[in-house]
């Protein structure tokens, strides 16, 4: 399972990339979505506007506990079958009746880089190996 977080805003984004972000449900800054591995070509189209990477079980459980909503209300309890099903891509948030995107805060302590608009080794955008740490700071 891949998590994608929109880092940049809407100003100066070309129409084609704006439409691609809209289809991925990344309409606002600091919005996150969970995507299966087979949707990687969609992510690569907008990799210079988002941060993405593989999510682990601990981070997914914390994300669901803090930000998941069902019928507009926060999720009361996160069960193990939901987490396992999402990680193994056997189910999706939509099938479970949950909101398909998560609203996050800006990261506590900042982005830890001088420029966030650079690729991963020097910035946050693109494929990010430390995406789990970034998500935990954004909860």
C-alpha positions, 0 to 999 in steps of 0.5 A: 500500500502506498501513501501519497501526500500533496505538499504543494498548493494550487498556484502555478500547477498546469491544468493536466497535473491539476486534473491528475491530482483531482482524480487522485483525490488530492485536491488540497494541500496536506491531503493524503490518500492510500493507493494500491501498488498498481496505481503507480503510473498515476502517481509518477505523473504528479511526482513533483507535487507530492510525497509518496512511499510505502506505509507500514502497519504502525503508521497506518494504524495511527493514521486511521485512529487519528484521521479516519472518518465514517459518515463524517464522524471520527472512527471509534476503533481500528480493528486488526482486520481493517489494517491487514486488509488495507496493507494486503490490498484486499479491501479499500477505504471506500469498500469499508465505508470510510472517507477515501482521503485524510486531512493532515496538519503541516509537519511538527518541526517543519520539513527538516530541509532547506528546500521542500521543492527538491526531490527526496535526497534534498527535499520531501517531494517524490519517492520518500523513504522516510514517509512514515516519519513524515506522516507521524509528524503530520498527525 
